[in-house]
């Protein structure tokens, strides 16, 4: 239900279920969220890849 409500792919749900721990910190969770499939689909804005290095 969570995946359907928030439009998460099955790859994301699988990834999070494999890597999340009950004692994960906020930093750990943010790092995990940054690695999910949905963020791979977001385009990089013009020159943003150069600025973020």
GIQUIHU-V875331 format. One record per pair of residues at least 24 apart in sequence whose C-alpha atoms are under 6 Angstrom apart, sorted by the first residue. I is the first residue (numbers start at 1). J is the second residue. Records with the same first field share a line. If there is no record, write none. Layout:
I = J / J
This chain:
12 = 36 / 37
